Amino acid sequence: MTFADNAKRVFDLWVEKYIAGDIESCVQLYTEDGTIYSPYGLPAIGRDALRETHRTWLASGETNKKLKVLESRGEKDLGYCVAAYSGEYRDENGSTFIESGTSLNIFARQPDGSWKIHISSLNSDKPPLVDG
């Protein structure tokens, strides 16, 4: 199985478990010191913080979660993957809007040969708000 196949498998499993609300299974797809950098909250470093981040995301009412691998490459014990993500939300008026972006993910091969996400950096497609 190629690294690209492995990365897609990890992300497919993450989406499946996320949609099911299975926070622990989502978190187990990260290394022990896994990290998420996100425009949607503070950095999440380590499994306890990853659990809290996933709990917050799931509480947001997101539906129709999608994740698609755009590019990936791995050699020896490290790999990277660029993915596009999207999800649907309801605003305070009940209207639906889509939040989307890309993520850059660093994977680390584990002693058993499996791959886990070590770092995810999410980048929203929404332009940042500028004061002034």
N, C-alpha and C positions, 0 to 999 in steps of 0.2 A: 504494500500500500504506500503510495507517495505521500509526501508531506501535505500536498494540496488536498488529497483525499482525507487525511487525518484532520486537517484544519476544518474542512467542511463538516466532517462528522462531529467534531466538538461543537461547532456552532449550531448545527442542526439539533443536537441533543440539548444545548443550552436553550434554544427557542422552545423546544418541546417542554422542557421542565419549567421554563419561565411562564409559558401559557398555562401550565397546570398549577402554577403557584407554589412549586416545589423549590423553595429558597435554598435548602441545604444541598440539593443536587446541583443547582446552579453554582453555588460556592465551591463545591468539590471539583469543579472543572478548572479552578484556579490553583496555582501553587500555594503553599502555606503562607508565603509572604506576597501573594498576588496583590496587584494594585489596579485601581480604576481612577483615571483622571477624567473628569466630566464637567461640562458646562452646566450640568443640572444639580450640582452639589459639591461639597468638599471632597478632596481626595479620599479614597477608601483604601487603606493599606492594611493588609492582613485579613484573615477570615472573619473576625468579628465585625470589622468595618464593612467588609463585603456583604455580610448578612444584613446589616442595617441599610446599606445602599439598596440592595435588592428589595428589602421590606418596604422602603420608601417608594421605590419605583412601582411595585405592585399595588401599593395603596393609592397611587395616582389615578387608577381606573383605566389604564392603557388597554387598548384592544387592538386586534389585527397586527400583532407584532411580526415584523419581517426582518430578516437578516440575510444578506447575500454576499458571498465571498467574491471580491473583485480581482484580487491579485494575492498570490502567496508564494513563498519560497522558503525552504528549509534545508539546512546542511548540518550534518553531525547532530549536535544537541540543541541547536537554536533555530528558530524560524520566525518569519513575520507573516502577517496576513492583514490586508486592507479589506474592510467590509463596509457595505452600505447598510444602514438600518432605517426603519421607519415604524411608527406606531400611531394609532388614532386616539384622540382624547376628546373630551367634551369640555367646553368652557362654561362659565357661570350662567350663560344664557341658554345652554343646552345645545349649542352649535358644535358640530364636529370639526376638528382641525387635525392636521397631520404634522407630527414632529419627525424630522428626518436628519440624517447626516452620514458621516463616515467615521470609521474607527480604525486606528492603527493598533495592532495587537502583536505582542512579542510572545512566542511560545517557547517553552522549555521541555525537552524530552526528560521523562522521568526514568528512574532506575529500572522500572518494569517495561520500558520501551514505549509507553503511552506518552501523549503530548498533553500538556496543560497550559492554560493561559497564565502568563507571568505578569504582563502589563497590558492594560487596555487604555487607550487615550481616545475619548469620544470628541467629535467635532460637529457641532450643529450646523445645518444648512442655513439656519436663521441668522441674519446679520445681527451683530451685537448692538445693543442700545448705546447711544452716545449722548452724554449730557452736554448741554450748551447749545 
